[in-house]
Amino acid sequence: MADRLTVRSLSISSSHSSCPNKPLKVPDINKAPQSTVTCVYQAPIAGYCRNVTVLWTKNLTNYSLSLLVDSMEGDVVCTCKIDLKPWHFWAKKGYKIFEVDRCQIEVYWDLRSAKFSGSPEPCSDYYVALISDDEVVLLLGDLKKKVYKRTKARPSLVDATLYYKKENVFGKKSFSTRARFDQMKQEHDIVVESSGMGPQDPELWITIDGVMMIHVTNLQWKFRGNENVVVDQQPVQVYWDVHAWLFDVPGSSHGLFIFKSGDQQGESTNEESSSHCDDTEFSSSSQSSSKNSEFCLFLYAWKVE
C-alpha cells in the first residue's frame, strides 16, 4: 500500500512517461477562480469500479483536459493531461497511453469540430474515450460511431455513471449550466438569474428548461435555503447560498447552488443545514450514494462587474 499520494502524469509530447513520485496538486477553483468543469464518474477499469475525474480547464492562454483515475493501491491517482491550446489544431485530436495498477489505459480524443456554449466542456461534435482491456469503459461526447470505428474496441458491459459535477460560471446577473439528473434521460438547461443588488429588494430566479422552478424574494433575508422541485418526473433538491453576493466585496467570492437528484425524504430542510453543505463534504458521501444513481451538481456563480 502506498503511504503517500503519487502522481503518474503524461505530457503532450510523448506516448509513454515515467511515474515521478510527487504530491498531487489538483487546482483549487475556490482560490484561483477560472473557467473549470469537474465531472466524476464511476467506470469499470481493470476489474474494479473506479472513480474517474474529468477536469476541463480554460483561461485566456490555455485550454486543457485532465483525466484522473483512482488506483486500488492506497491513495494513488493516475493522471493523463492533454493540453488543447487554441492555436494547435493538431492537439485537438490524439491518442495517449497511461497505466493504472500495471494495466494499460488508452485515451482517444477528437475535439476538432467541438461546439461550446460558454463552458470549457464541449456540448456536441466531439468525443473522449477511455479504453481498458479492449473495452470502451468511458465515452464522452456524441460521436460514438467514430469512437468504435477508430478504436476497434467493444462497448463495456457496465456503463460508466456520472454522479458529481462541479462548475465555475462567471456573469453579471445570469449563470447557466447543463446537467443530466438521470443518466437515462435528456440533459437539462439550468439558469440562475438575480436582480441587481441595489437599494431595492434583491430577488433570485432558478429555471430549468425555461420553466421557473424557484423564485426567492427578499433575498437579503433568504440568502440561504433549499426547496424540492420535480424535473422530468424526478425529485431534485435545490440548495442556494448567496451570502457572498450581498455582503462580501464584489468579485471576491461566489454564490453556491447545489442540485441533488433522488428522494430527499428524511433529510433536514432548514437553512442552517443547507448552508453547511458543500462539495468537500459531499465528495466522501457521493461514492455510496452513487449506488442509487443519485447525481449532484455544484454551481459556483461568480459575479463580475
N, C-alpha and C positions, 0 to 999 in steps of 0.2 A: 504494500500500500504506500502510495506517495504521501510524504509528510508535509508537502507544501504545494502551492498552486504552480502549475507548469504550463507554458505556452508552446504550442507547435505551430509555427507560422510559415506562410508561403509568400514569396514576393512575386510580382507580376512577370519578372524576367526569367523565372526558372520553373520547370515542371515539378521538380522534387527539391526538398530542402532539408537541412538538419533540424533538430529539435532543441533549440537552446533553452536552458533552464533559467527562467526569469519570471517575476511576478506578472500575472495577467492584469492588464490595465484596460478595463472597459470604459469608454468615455462616459463621464458623469454629465448627463444632459442638464442637470439642475445647476451645476456650477458654470458650465460653458455652453449656454444655450445656442443651438444651431438646429437646422432642419434635420431631424432624425426620425426614423421609424424603426422600432424594435418589435419583432414578432418571434414568439417562442412556440415551437411545435414539439410534439412527441412523434418520433418516427422509428420504425424497426430497423436497426443497424447492427450488423454483426451479432445477431442472435439475441439482442436486447432492445427494449423500448427505451430510447434515449431522448434527452432534451436537445433540440437543435435550435439555436438562436440565430436569427437572420437580422442583421443590422444594416439599414440603408442610411447613409450619411451624405449630406450635401451642404456645401457652403460656396462662397464666391470663387474659390480657386480649386476646389476638389470635389469629386463625386466618387464614393466608394461603396462596396458591398462586402460585408464580413459575415462569414459563416462559422459558428462555434458549435462543436459537438461535444457533449459530455462523455467522459471516459468512465469506465467502471472501476478504474484503478484509483480510488480516492478522489481528491479534489483536483482532477486534471481536466483541462479543456483543450481540445484540439482545434486549431484555428486556421482558416483559409481566408485571406483578404485579397480582394480584387479592386484595383484602382481603375476607375472608369472615367478618366479625365475627358472633359468635353471635346478637346481638340485631338484626341487619339481615337479615331474611328475604329482602328484595328482592335483596340482593347475592349470594345463592346461585344465582341464575340470571341469565345475562347474555351479552353479546357485545362483543368488543373487536377493534380492528384495529391492527396494527403492521407495520412494514416490515423486510424483510431484503434487503439489496443491491438496494434500489429495487423490490422485489417485495412486493406486499401479502399479508399473512398474517392470516387471520381466526381468532378463538378463540371457541368457543361452550362454555358450561358450564351444567350444571344439577345442583346438589347439595342441592336442597330436601328430598329424601327419602333422602339418602345414609345408609347404615349404616356404623358403625365398630366395630372390635374392639380398641380401646385404642391404635390407631395414628393419626397425623394423616392418613394415606392411607385413603380410604374403601375398603370391601371389597365393596359392592354398591349397587345402586339409584342410580346416578349416571352422568354422562358428562362428559368434557372432550375437545374435538375441535379439531384444527388443520386449517385449510383453506387449500390453496395451489393456484392455477390450477383452481379448481372441483373439486379432489380432496381427499378426507379422507386426509391424509398421516400423521396420528397420532390414534388414537382410544383413550381411556382409559375404563374402566368397562364396564358390562354392558347399557346401554340403547342398543344400536346402531341399532335401528329408529327410535327417536326422533331420533337424530342425523341420519340421512339424510332423514327427513321434514321436519325443521326447516331443514336447510341446503340441501336440494335438490342436494347435491354427490354425486359418484360416488366409489366406492372407488378408492384408488390401486392401480396395477398392481404396485407394490412395497410390501410390508408393512414397517412400522417394526419395528425389532429392539431389544429391551431387553438391554443387555449389562453393566449396572452398577447396583447398588442399595446404598445406604448408609443405615443406620437407627440412631437413638439410642433405646435402650429402658431404662426405669427399673424397678427392682424390688428386693425383698429377697433372694429365693433363686431366683426363676423369671423367665425372659425369653423372650418369644415373638415370632415374626415369620412372614411368609409369603413364599414365593419360588417362581418357576417356572424350573426348571433347563433346560427345553426349551420353547420358545415354542409347540410343537405339542401339549404335554401339559398336564396339570392342575397347578394350583398346590398347593404342599405347605406344611403347617403344621410349623414348626420351633420346638422348645422347648429351651432350655438351662436346666438346674437344677443347683444346687450345694447341698452340705450346709453347715452352719454352720462358720465359720472359727475355732472354739474350740480347746480343747486336743486334741480328738480329730482323727484324720487326716481332712482335708477330702477330699471326692470331687466329681466332676463327671459329669453325665449329659447327653447330647445325643440327643434323639429327633426323628424325622421321621415325621409322620403316625401318631404313637402308638407307633412301633417304635423301641426303643433301638438307636442306631447306634454310640455311643461311650460307654464307661464308664471314667473315669480315677480310679484310687485313688492314695493318697499324693500328693495334688495339690501339697503343699509342695515336692516334688522334681520333679514333672512339670508345672509351671505353664506350660510352653511345649511345643508338639508338633503333630503332624499325622498324620492317618490317611486312608486311602482307603476310601470306602464306595460302595455301589451303591444308587441311588434310582430306582425305576421303570425298571430295566434300563439305567440311565445312570451312568457313573462320576462321582463327586463327591469332590473332595479337601477335607478339613476341617482348618483350622488353628485353634489357640487360643493365647491369651496372657493369663493371668490373674495375672501377677506383681503388678499393682496391687491386686488383691483381697487378696492375702496380706501385702504388705509396705508399701503406701502408707497414708496417712491415709484412713479410711473416707469415701467420697464424693468424694475429691479427684481420682480418675481412674477409668478404665473397664477392663473386660475386653474383649478384641477377639477376635471369631470371624469367620473367613473361610470361605465356602463357594464353591468354584470348580468349575464343571462342565467336562466334557471329559476326554479321555485325558491323564493326567499322567505317562505313562511317560517316563523320561529326566530327570525333574526331581529335584532333591535333596529328601530327606525328613527331613533331620536337623533338630534343634531350633534350631540356630543360624541356618539359612537361613529357617525359618518365622518366627522372632522378628523378622526384619527386613522381613517382607512387610507392607505397609500400603497404604492407599488412595492415598497420594501416589505411590508407585512404580507402582502398578497403573494409574493413570489414563492414563499415557502409553503403556503397552503394550496397553491394552484395545482401542484402535482397531484394531490389527492382528489381535488375537485374535478380535474380533467377526466377522471374515470367516468364521471357522469356527463361528459361532453359539455361542461359549463365553459363559458368564454368570458373574458374580462378585457375591456378596453380602458386604457388610461389616456386621457387627452389633456395635455399641458397647453393651456391657452395663454400666450404671451401678448400683452397689449403693447403696441408700438405707436408712437405719435406720427 
